[in-house]
Amino acid sequence: MAPPERAAPAPALYRTMLVPAFMAIITGAYAKRNFSVRTLVIVGAADPSGTLQGMGHHPGRGRNITTETLPGAGHFVDHRPGQTAARALRFFEEEHGRTTARG
């Protein structure tokens, strides 16, 4: 993020997208919503906010959400691109197998 052309958009992204989404998550705005699309959430094992991964999961809710911890990763799991990509590919392969089996 050191080059100015990469760093300049970051504050706007955080202010307009990430902070409001995070606040909605921690205040429970999504707690009563079901995800219709299977979703993979990858959380770095060394990410202090990783302990928040269990928030909002209630019985009967979030059954389409899979949360996994990525060993050796912090907040930015893209710092472990090989591990992140491998897990994402497995997830998509598993989902493709489910879709194919259903017809």
C-alpha positions as CSV (number, residue, x, y, z in Angstrom):
1,M,0.0,0.0,0.0
2,A,3.0,2.3,0.0
3,P,2.6,3.7,-3.6
4,P,0.3,6.8,-3.3
5,E,-2.0,5.5,-6.1
6,R,-2.7,2.4,-4.1
7,A,-2.9,4.0,-0.7
8,A,-5.2,6.9,-1.6
9,P,-8.4,4.9,-2.1
10,A,-8.0,2.9,1.2
11,P,-9.6,5.4,3.6
12,A,-12.7,5.8,1.4
13,L,-13.0,2.0,1.2
14,Y,-12.9,1.7,5.0
15,R,-15.2,4.6,5.6
16,T,-17.9,3.7,3.1
17,M,-17.9,-0.1,2.9
18,L,-15.8,-2.0,5.6
19,V,-16.7,0.0,8.7
20,P,-20.5,0.0,8.1
21,A,-20.4,-3.7,7.3
22,F,-18.4,-4.5,10.4
23,M,-20.7,-2.5,12.6
24,A,-23.7,-4.3,11.1
25,I,-22.1,-7.6,11.9
26,I,-21.2,-6.8,15.5
27,T,-24.6,-5.3,16.2
28,G,-26.4,-8.3,14.9
29,A,-28.0,-6.8,11.9
30,Y,-27.5,-10.0,10.0
31,A,-28.2,-12.4,12.8
32,K,-31.8,-13.3,11.6
33,R,-30.9,-13.6,8.0
34,N,-30.3,-16.9,6.2
35,F,-27.7,-17.1,3.5
36,S,-29.1,-18.7,0.4
37,V,-25.7,-19.1,-1.2
38,R,-23.0,-21.3,0.4
39,T,-20.3,-19.0,1.7
40,L,-16.8,-19.6,2.9
41,V,-15.3,-17.3,5.5
42,I,-11.5,-17.7,5.9
43,V,-10.1,-16.1,9.1
44,G,-6.4,-15.9,9.9
45,A,-5.5,-17.8,13.1
46,A,-3.3,-14.8,14.2
47,D,-6.1,-12.2,13.5
48,P,-7.3,-10.8,16.8
49,S,-10.7,-10.4,15.4
50,G,-10.8,-14.1,14.6
51,T,-12.6,-14.6,17.9
52,L,-15.5,-12.7,16.4
53,Q,-16.1,-15.5,13.9
54,G,-18.7,-17.2,16.1
55,M,-20.8,-14.1,16.5
56,G,-24.2,-14.1,14.8
57,H,-24.3,-17.9,14.4
58,H,-27.6,-19.0,16.0
59,P,-29.3,-22.4,15.7
60,G,-31.1,-22.6,12.4
61,R,-29.1,-19.7,11.0
62,G,-26.0,-19.5,8.9
63,R,-26.3,-23.2,7.8
64,N,-24.8,-22.2,4.5
65,I,-21.8,-20.5,6.1
66,T,-18.5,-22.4,6.5
67,T,-15.9,-20.6,8.7
68,E,-12.3,-21.9,8.6
69,T,-9.2,-20.7,10.4
70,L,-6.1,-20.4,8.2
71,P,-2.9,-21.3,10.2
72,G,-0.1,-18.8,10.0
73,A,-2.2,-16.0,8.6
74,G,-3.2,-12.8,10.2
75,H,-5.9,-10.4,9.2
76,F,-4.9,-10.3,5.6
77,V,-5.2,-13.9,4.5
78,D,-4.0,-12.9,1.1
79,H,-0.5,-12.7,2.7
80,R,-0.8,-16.5,2.5
81,P,-1.9,-16.7,-1.1
82,G,-1.1,-20.3,-1.7
83,Q,-3.0,-21.5,1.4
84,T,-5.9,-19.2,0.7
85,A,-6.3,-20.1,-2.9
86,A,-6.0,-23.8,-2.1
87,R,-8.8,-23.7,0.4
88,A,-11.0,-21.6,-1.9
89,L,-10.5,-24.0,-4.7
90,R,-11.4,-27.0,-2.4
91,F,-14.5,-25.1,-1.4
92,F,-15.6,-24.5,-5.0
93,E,-14.8,-28.1,-5.9
94,E,-16.9,-29.3,-3.0
95,E,-19.8,-27.0,-4.0
96,H,-19.5,-28.1,-7.7
97,G,-19.8,-31.7,-6.5
98,R,-22.9,-30.9,-4.6
99,T,-24.5,-29.0,-7.5
100,T,-23.6,-31.8,-9.9
101,A,-25.0,-34.5,-7.6
102,R,-28.3,-32.6,-7.4
103,G,-28.7,-32.3,-11.1
